[in-house]
Structures are given as C-alpha cells and as structure tokens.
Amino acid sequence: MGTDNVILYAKWINPIASWSLRSPLTNELNNIAFGNGVFSAVGNSGVIVSSGDGTLWTKQTSGTAKLLYGITGGEGKFVAVGASGAVLTSDDNATWISQTSGTSKNLHDVIFANGMFMSVGVSGTIISSSNGDSWSSVTSGSTYNRTGIAYGNVLFVSVGYLDIVTSTNGTNWTTYASPAYLYGIAYGNGMFVAVGTSGGIYSSANGAIWKKQTSNTQNTLNGIAYGNGFFVAVGNSGTILTSSNGADWTAQTSSITNHLYGVTYGNDKFVAVGMSGAVVYSDDGVDWTVTDTGEKYTLRAVAYGMGKYVAVGLSFNTAGVIFISEEVFV
C-alpha cells in the first residue's frame, strides 16, 4: 500500500481580534495578575477567581466579604489587598489566608519588588512585608490617598492625590508635592512616569525632581505601561499617548471614544481595555487596531500570560466578567 505526501495548512486567527466570555460571576472584578503559571483576579465582596489556562476558572474561598482592589505575585505566592486593611495570601492559589496588615485603611495597590511586598492605600497608608505573611506599617510622611506604586533603579515610588512619595528601602520615605491627582505609574528606560487628571504626565529619573510634561490633552489618563522601549498611557475618550523617553509625548489615533482604563504589554503587543467592551491593540504603539469583546461591558484591567490576554470587569448588572483571547490555528 503506497504512502502519499500530504501538506497541511494552518490558518492563524488574530488572537486579539477574537475574545470569548468565560462564565459570569456574581461580583464585579477589579484587577488581575499573572504569576507562577496562573491567572488570578480579585473583586467585590472578597471574590477571587483563578485559572491555570485562562479558559477554566475556579472561584476560590477567600474567607472575606471585603472589596479587593489589587493583586500581585512574588516569592511563589499571590498577595491580594483591599478594603479595611484586607491582606490575603496564597501559596497554591487555592487556599487563601487572611493576614494581619496592621491597618484598617483601604489598600489600593500592591507590588512585589526588591524582595519585598509593598501595598499602598488611603490617607498615606503604606505597609510592607518580606514574605507576605508578616506586615509592618511604615510612615510615609503623606496624608493623601495613594493610588499606585512602582519600583525601578533601586527606588520605590508611590503616587496619589497631590503628592508623590519615594523610598530606597521601603521604610524611610520622602514626600514631594504634586499639583495633580495621579492614578498610574510605570518605570522604564531609566524613568518613572506618572499619569492622572487633566492629561497630567509627570516624569522623573531619580524620584526627587519631577517635571510636568506636555500631553496636549485635558482628558484624564487612567493607566500606563512600558514595553519595547516606550511608554503607553491611556485614558478617557479613547486617549492614547506614547513616548520613548517619558518627556516627549505623541497622541495616537485610537479611532474610539470609549474611556480606556487598563493597559498591558505582552507578546510584543500593547493591549488596552475600557468601557463598552472596548479593546485596542498595537505592535508599535503608533498604529492601533480596534476590536471588542462582543459585549458592551466595562473592562477594568488586562493581563498577559501563557500566550493569552485576559481582561476582567463588570456587566450591566455589576456581575463580574472575564474575557480571554489567545492564538488559535485552524
């Protein structure tokens, strides 16, 4: 019996142009992180959901009904933070333990950097931990709400309402005045860049001297990411701004008017998400392609891992939603 050579052809389907909805949840989702080969998302009423492949999601028992704002991975574990000083940790992303944070203030953001977990929140609150289990409050020198934190060049920098605080060791902090409400911060190419209201963009190489940059927009900027040698800031009314050095900014055409809330960089692409299921993506930060999830839901955050982009948010009835996009060959 003879054997014939057969040539098989595969058609590549653009991963970001095709999104699928995972099972909606009872509570809306606020943030998502990827680490240790697992996606984990947090939201209102203590909801935590996780997935090892981005497709099948499991609702975990968090042991709390507090609203959860932020989540990060490091040292082989996840740490989630939220309202009333909530800090939850998990070594396996299935069993979550409530830790004593030492504060009753709302915690908005958390990162792992330089061997430390750092979390920031309202009224200048900053707490730190070397292992995620034992936490200490530190004196930030600020009484203003903190909205985000980043690390780079041996320096922690936290932004918020009307000031910026910095620290080389996570314990001793220095305060610098800021005339704007800042919502996001990123580090790259030797620069910290913070964004916020009225198109505010502030950059600094050392965390001590901050310069207000010209953004040519009054739209609020909600998020910023760094990748492939440049920064991308996104905001209200479809605003997208890019810069290679943090100082000179160019407005890009997004072709949408939806507010954009979250942006990430992964697999050589920037992906931003926002209102009404909006998704825009770019290989170079200049040419942006508009797609959507097929549903008019609000997407708050997006993460990349294992060849997949995962966006989370809420539906019209405040139920949590998860959308996944991945490379498919048919």
N, C-alpha and C positions, 0 to 999 in steps of 0.2 A: 504493500500500500504506500503510495507516494506521499510526500510531505510538501506542501506549498508554503512559500514565504508569505506572511501576512503583515501588512503595515497598518498599525493602529494610530489614529489621530485623536488628539485630545483638544477640546476647546476650553480655553481658560475663561472663566467668568470673573469679571472685575469684583473683587471681594467687597469693596466699599460701596458699590452700587446696589448690592443686594443684601438686605437686612431681614432677619427673621425674629419674630417676637417669641420670647420664652413665656412660660406661664405667668400671668399677672399675680401680684401679691396683694395682701390686704393693706399693707402700709407702704407709703411712698419711700423711694430710695434717694439718698443724698450724695453718696460718694462710692467709689470703687477703687480697688487696688489689685495689682497682680504681684505675686511673690511666691517663692518656693513651689512653682508649678501650679499655683491655684489662684483663681479669681475669688475675691471676697468683697461683698457690697454691704453697706450699712444704711439704716434709715430710721424713720419714725417708730415710736413705741418699741424701741430696742430690737428691731428686726435686723438679722444678719443672715445672708444667704451666701452660699459658696458653690464653686464648681471646679472640677478638675479638668474639664474640657471646654467650658464655655457654653455647652449645649444643655447638659443636665444639671439642674440647680437644686440644692438642698437647703431648706430653711433650718437654721440651727437654733438651739435653745440658748438664748443669751443670758437668761436669768434676770433681765431688767426690762422695764417698760419705758425707760428714758430715751429721749430722742438722741440718736447717734449721728454726729456730723462728719467725723473723719476716721480714716483707717490707713495703716501703713504696715509694711512687712520688714523684718530685720532680725538678725540673730536666730533664724529658724522659727520665728513666731510672728503672729499678727497682733497688732495693738489697735483697738478701736476706742474712740473718745467721744464724749457727748455732754448732754445737759447735766447740770448739778454735779459736776466733777466726775462723771462716769468714766471709768477706765476698765476695759475688758481685754483679756489676753487669751490667746490660744496657741498651743504648740502643734496641734494637728488640724486646726481649722474646723474642728467638730465640737470639741469640748471647750467652752468658754468660761473663764473665771473672772469674777469681779474683784478688782484690786482697790486698795485704799489709796486714793490720789492725794489726800491732804488738802483738798479744796472742795467747796460746794459751788464754785463758779462754773458756768458753761465753758466747755472746751471745744474750740472750733477746728483745730488742725493739729496734726501730729506727723512727725517725720522720724526716720532713723538715719543718723549720720555721725561719723567720727566715733563710732562705738557707743552712741547714746540715743535713747528715745527722748524727744523733746515735744511737748504739747503746749499750745497757747490758747488763751481764751479771753473772756470779758474782764474788764477792769484791770488790765495789765497782767493777768494771770499767766505764769509760766511754770511748768513742772517738768522735772527731768528724771530719767531712770537709766541705769546701765544695763538692766536685764528685763525691763518691762513689768517686773513684779513689785519691786520696791521703789516708791516715788517720793520725791522731795520737792517742796515748793521753793522757788528762788525769787529774790527781789529783783524785779525788772526795772524799777525806777519809773514805771509808767502806770497811770490810772486809766488809760484808754483801752477800749476793746482791741484785742489782737485778732486778726483775721487769717494770717498765714505766716509760714516760716520756711526758710530755705537755708542751705549750707553750701559754702564754697570758699576756697582759698583760706582754709583754717578759720572760718568765721561763720557763726550763726547770725542770721538776720531775720527779724520778725517785723511785719508791717501791720498796720491797723488804722485806727481813726486818729489823725492829727499827729502821729509820731512814728518813728522807726527806732527799734532797739537792736543793739548788736552785742555779741559776746564771743570771745575766743575759746572759752572753756565751758559755756553753758551755765555758769554760776554767777559770774560778775558781768553786769550788763550796763551799757551806756546808751543814753537816750538822745535822739536827735529830733528836732521839730519837723513836722511835715504839714504843709498847708492843705493837703487833700486827704480824703478817705481812700485808703488803698486796700484793694481786695485780693491781689495776687502778686506773687514774686517768683522769680526764677533766676538761676545762676548759669552763666555760660560765657566762654571766651574771655574769662578774667573779669566779668562784670556782673553785678547784681542789677536787675531791672524790676521795678515795682510799678503796678498799674492800678488805676482806680477811677474815681468820679471825674466828670467833665473832661474826659480824654487825658487825664493825668498820667504822665510817664516820668519816672524818676530813676536815674541810674547812678551807680557808684562803683568804683574799682576797689575801694577799701572799707566801705561801710560807714565812713566818717564824713566824707564830703559827698553830698547828693546834689545832682543837677537836674532841674526840671527841663525835659526835652520837648521839642515842638512836635506835637502829634497831628496838628491840623484837623482835630475833631473835638467836639464837645460831648460826644457820646460816652457813656460810662463804659469802661473797659473791665471785664469781669474775670478774665483769665489770661495766663501767659505760659508759654512753653519754649524750651530751647532744644534745637537739634540740627544736625547737618550744617553747623556753622552760623546759624542765625536764630533770632528770636521771632516768635509769632504771638501777637496779642490780639484777643478777640473781645467783642463787646456788643452793645445794643445796636439794633437796626442793621445787623449783618456786618458790623465794622470788623475789618481785618487789617492789621498793621504789621509790617515786617522791618527788621533791622539786623545788620550783620555785626554791628558794634555797640548797640544799645543807645547810641546817640542820634544817629540819622535814621528817620523813620519814613517809610513809604506806605501810603494807603493802597491796598489791593482791592480789586473788584470781586466781590463775593456773589453778586447777582441775586442776593436775597435781602429782605428787610427784617427777617426774624432776629430776635435777640440771640446771641451766642453766649453760652455760659461756661463751657468747658473745652479744653484743647489738649491734645497729647501728641507725642511724636513716637512713631514706631514703624519698623519695617520700611524705613526710608520715606515715610509719609507723615504729614501733619493731618490730623483729623479733628474737626471742631463740631460741637453739637449744641443744640439750643431749643428754642420754642417751636411748637408745631411739628415736631419730629425732624427738624432741620439737621442735615449733615452736609458739611462741605469738606473737601479734602484737596491736598496739593502735594506734588512731588518736590516742587522747588520753592514753594511759598509765594510765587508770583501768579501762576495760573491755577485758579481754583475751580473745581467741579462741584456742582450742586446735586445732591441726591437727597432722599429722605427715607424714613423707615416704613412709609406707607400708612402711618398713623399720626394723628395730629397731637401727639403727647409732648410734654415738656421733658427734655433731656438735660440733666444737670452735670453729668460727668462722663468721661470716657477713658478707657484704659486699653493697653495693648499687651498681648502675651500669646505665645504658642501659635503665632500666625493668625490671631483673631483680634478684632476690635470689639469691645463690649461697652455699650452705653446704657446708663441707668437713669431713671427719673420717675415721673408720675403720670397717671392718666387723668381724665377729666374728673373722675370721682375720687381722686387722691390715692388710688391704688398704685402700688409700685410696679414698674415695668422694666424689663431687661431686653435689650436688642443685641443680637450678635451678627457679626459679619466676618466671613472667612473665605479664603481661597478655595474654589471648587473647580474640579476638572471633570468634564462630561464627554 
